[in-house]
Amino acid sequence: MQLGIAGGEVSFLINLVVAKELELLGSFRFHEEFSSAAKLIGGGRIDLRPLLTRTYPVEDAIAAFEAAGDRRTTMKVHLAFG
């Protein structure tokens, strides 16, 4: 999946996509929605806790990244600094 191309041309080898039978999906990012979402989250109007699997202290960053890599058991992890 290709997310958020800002504009301009992008080149890639189409024969590689065909030979490996890949599926290419594009999704355009939305500039205005990001700002609105950040304000809602920052203002406490959206509760993101249901999306958070676990918070790790920064000292356990390696374990946090390992957990984040397991999509069967983890949605999002959070590193706590301080």
Summary of the structure (lengths in Angstrom):
residues: 82
radius of gyration: 18.0
end to end distance: 35.1
largest distance: 49.6
contacts: 137
relative contact order: 0.13
helix: 39%
strand: 15%
